[in-house]
């Protein structure tokens, strides 16, 4: 099982602690949205460079959390690679949680582990004095100061990217959007053709190396395969 923790940087308040067998990028975005529904949107967010948090290491694509934060006007920062000290507060929280879980009865189901996480989170937030907070609880520290808020407007007017690719033997291309892989039907007659893919959010253009437009479409995020239009 994997555990995802969301921590307030100032007060160390645990805003969310959830478990899944494997966290995928949409699961991380959903966990953030759930925490934000209770505590509001922050001005900024910090994470490491895990693939569920950022797609910047994979050709300038964006994962679900990046799309969600940008749409809400929330700045998103990342630690330096191989430098966990930047995220030291949440790393320390992970350590405290692991030590506590090691003293608990073993769990057999995700629901049992989630119940333990909920119990620890309530104790950590409201009862356990925190040495770094002058013996206050994280909840007391959280409510003691006004909150920074986002700009309220999207940080980017659309997402642009350019990709070089080759149409496969079945006449298809693959394109990742919002952490999900989609297949674009171009046509078997173009199999093996080198192409340039121009992406602006959901608007996609596919051109060959001579600049000829092979297909233009509006991506349907609900469908894995984007069929060609009927002639």
QUILIN-V771794 format. One line per field, one symbol per residue. ss: DSSP state (H for helix, E for strand, L for the rest). phi: phi as a letter, one per 40 degrees, with the letter a starting at -180 (. if undefined). burial: # if it has 9 or more other C-alpha atoms within 8 Angstrom, else .. A space follows every 10 residues. Layout:
ss = ???
phi = ???
burial = ???
This chain:
ss = LEEEEEELLL LLLEEEEEEE LLLLHHHHHH HHHHHHHHHL LLLEEEELLL LLLLLLLLLL LLLHHHHHHH HLLLEEEELL LLLHHHHHHH HHHHHHHHHH HHLLLLLLLH HHHHHHHHHH HHHHHHLLLE HHHLLELHHH HHHLLLLLLL LLLLLLLLLE EEEEEELLLL LEEEEEELLE EEEEELLHHH LLLEEEEEEE LLEEEEEELL LLEEEEEELL LLLLEELLLL L
phi = .bbbbbbccc cgcccaabba cacbdccccc ccccccccbg cccaabacbd ccbabccbgg cbcccccccc ccgccbbbcc dgbcccbdcc cccdcccccc cccccdbbbd cccccccccc cccccbbccb ccbfgccdcc ccccbcccbc cgbdcbcgbb abbcabcccc gbbbacbfgb cbbbcbhccb dgccbbbbbb fccbbbbccc gcccababcc ccbcbccccc d
burial = ...#####.. ########## ..#.##.##. ##..##.... #########. .####..... ########## ######..## ...#..#..# #..#..#... .........# .###.###.# ######..## ..#..##### ##.......# ...##..... #...####.. ###..####. ########.# ##.####### ..######.. ..##.#.... .....#.... .
